[in-house]
Amino acid sequence: MANQDQVQEHRIDQFSVGPGARADNWRFLVDAAKAWSEGSGSRNRFDALFAQLEVTEEYHGYPGLRLMAALKEAAASGDASATAALATRILQSLQTRSFRQHANDWDIHDDGERALTDLLPPSLGRTESHRPYFEVLIVTGVAATNWPNLCAEWRRLRRPLDTFVYEPVFVGSFEDAFCATMINPDIAAVIINEGFAQKSRHDAPVLRTLTASIEPLGTTDSALRLAHTLKRVRPELDLYLMSNRNVEQLAGNPEADVLRRIFYSVEELLELHLAILEGVQDRFETPFFDNLKKYAQRPIGTFHALPIARGKSVFRSDWIRDMGEFYGMNLFLAESSATTGGLDSLLEPTGNIKKAQEKAARAFGADHVFFVTNGTSTSNKMAVQALIGPGDIVIVDRNCHKSHHYGMVLAGAQPLYVEAFPMTEYSMYGAVPLKTIKQALLNLKSENRLDRVKMIDLTNCTFDGHIYNTRRVMEECLAIKPDLIFLWDEAWFGFARFSPFLRPRTAMGAANDIEAWIHDPKSVQAYEKQRAGLGDNPSDDLLLRTRLIPDPRLVRLRVYQTNSTHKSMSALRQGSMLFVKDVEFHSVEQQFKEAVFTHASTSPNQQLIGSLDVARRQMELEGFGLVANAIEIAFAIRQAVAANPLISKYFSILGADKMVPAEYRESGFVDFLAPGANWAIARRSLQEDEFCLDPTRMTLVCGTAGFDGTQFKGILANRYGIQVNKTSRNSVLFQSNINNTRSDVANLIRVLAEISGEIDRTLSQGGANARKTFDARVKSLMTDVPDLPNFSRFHDGFRGDAGEKTNEGDIRSGFYAAYDAAGCEYIRLADAEIDRRLKSGPELVSASFVIPYPPGFPIMVPGQVITQETIDFMRKLDVKEIHGYDATEGLKLVRPEALAKRGERHSRAHGIKAAAE
Ligand SMILES: Cc1ncc(COP(=O)(O)O)c(C=O)c1O
């Protein structure tokens, strides 16, 4: 966060400085103006701050050209109190966002009073509805001196009938257009007039490191290039091109696809105005939610189930009326078990749910979307069921969410578990190295079983924030098997679509990039060149070392993504989406229908579906700014913890360098907060590195303060009302999201400072003993950590027809072995029998999933052979919640006799197979 005392240099290309920093800068300016007017400051300081701020304020509609000029004039005339008054008024308007509604805010003279109700959510303050506000970027070659007149002209187009109100923002160059799009989250549409300049008159050294190699183009090409660039940064924006040339020809150019409309010259100003409003209306419309609201207002007699619908039994009751009062009437009016009357069926959508899903597909860059109302747990099971049949091999991260493992059981798939890199010191896993995945594929290939592997199933980003290089993973795997399906569990990462930095590393972002690459003629050449270089029979070693290029002519791009919309966007709990980008979707569409029928409730909650629709609307209209804010807040927390001398004595937040081993940071990226880091460096890391860290996921090490994760989570929740995401033995995970504000940061930092202060006092007042106890506790938490056990193997009785080199297994038979009570036994963890069996056999084979929380990955899956490492890990675990394990009964194991029977069957099956071969 900015420091009040410094006049920091502002550049137009400082994109990691988000909306919060802008507010800070205005606050500093107001403070400087007040100090000047009170005699404790100077005009010089005000001028210096103003000159810095002025640069990027050009990209915002408010305060705009007139108010900025007025402020500058007031200062130039030496009128300190007028300067302070105007600056204060602008700041207040920005803070309350009242300029969006109040015309007076735009006037140079106003009383400066702002109502408190402007700060409150609408339901607590003003009740009349208001027109949403946005800004339109106009890129033009017209001289800047004419912009105020043009601005006035645009404003004259406003009509009381308009659903929205917008303000134009003018820029004169490619660079300024790019920077404005990155900096101003209110921009919802861009008008590109041909004839703009290339370079900004401001300095943009970081931006120019990227644009230096770009060659100058002709007018139209330059406009199209700008359109493509802006679309890449913010795909949700509507782009309009104003041209005086051959617009018919331009309109037929496939490159012009990124434009919503092309207009011939400025004659069509009113048309353009209407087109802009229509474009925003298209994003604003929420087909299902809009209809649900209408439905709630109709008088409807219900003679079917769901008595709660319409709320009569609630509001007339003496006994449950409080429920009605608590939730409000609309919840009941908007409830129905009907799929008619303007509503639609989630199980077989043909009406407004279908339309809502189509809009979500557009927003998230997918071809199809399924709305799911039972969390991503269900989305994952649906995807696995629809895409995988019995016996299909799936390469899957063992550390993935349990829904995938259960999905494999249901589908009868053979999971081939691959291991993420361990982060033993923090009792957590990273992500699965690409080399491991390629090795698994090459092993299968060497045994002629590549045809059996259908899918790669990975978590992006992981719980702790490891982001895959999704594009690279898919390209390299497709180079080995061109029809592989990818299932990316992006439960936590749905928001990333709306960050230009993170989007390329999402499943859909990468899939779209790969799709474009497939159609680029240069790709075949690149592939052929690599193939010639590798020769006819490249060794595994060479293939593992090479960044493989797939054959674009053979690739069948099949990508699926699931995300918990409720985890990172404004959907109600359990709202989830399943995205499809699959050229073979037609061949599995029926299977998806079956998967929906299998998993979706026949009574899906209307509010959940409505909230998915609305979450999409929000992200398309303000997701960019909200995500930028979440990232900025994460940086602020990271910076505050590192910079605070008291807090940093006991706590630290792990940077990218700590979370991602150097071998996976090929670009040399260290951390977002490292000296000299800027967005161009971060972007390179995001483009090249095998793994990156999602900055919004912050692992706070608390073991160094003498707390284990669970204990610290309890303290934060019970004493301070702060909830955290997950814990490990010595850390807790904080997550910033689109809901966080600067006040949340301040509160967290205050709490950490208070706790650090307490530790300090206890240690300084407790004498040598207190210090000794503290050090011992820290040592135990930070160094006495159990090794993370790898997946061992499936017992031979559960290996199905697995090959020699890979460890896939028939998890479904393992799972159902537990249903045979006589074939199972229980042994307590502390029982010496465990050690005896580990030493001398017979082997211990788990009959169930055992999933401790934390860390949350299955340390045993059904049919898995239990090893000494697994037992050591379990015995050292100090967590209370272990799913699938009852401490009083002990470990549930498949009895050796039952295994022997399975073993015989297995040998017979294999014998027969071998004989047949
Ligand atoms: C990686 C991952 N996938 C899926 C899920 C399940 O999502 P939901 O809670 O929406 O069912 C979770 C939940 O924590 C998760 O962490």
The ligand as an ORCA input file, in Angstrom:
! r2SCAN-3c Opt
* xyz 0 1
  C     -10.224    -28.850     -5.385
  C     -11.664    -29.004     -4.965
  N     -12.532    -29.549     -5.811
  C     -13.829    -29.676     -5.496
  C     -14.299    -29.278     -4.274
  C     -15.733    -29.459     -3.949
  O     -16.426    -28.303     -4.197
  P     -17.867    -27.997     -3.566
  O     -17.627    -27.624     -2.158
  O     -18.374    -26.897     -4.414
  O     -18.679    -29.236     -3.689
  C     -13.423    -28.703     -3.352
  C     -13.917    -28.265     -2.037
  O     -13.240    -27.809     -1.195
  C     -12.071    -28.572     -3.710
  O     -11.181    -28.050     -2.857
*
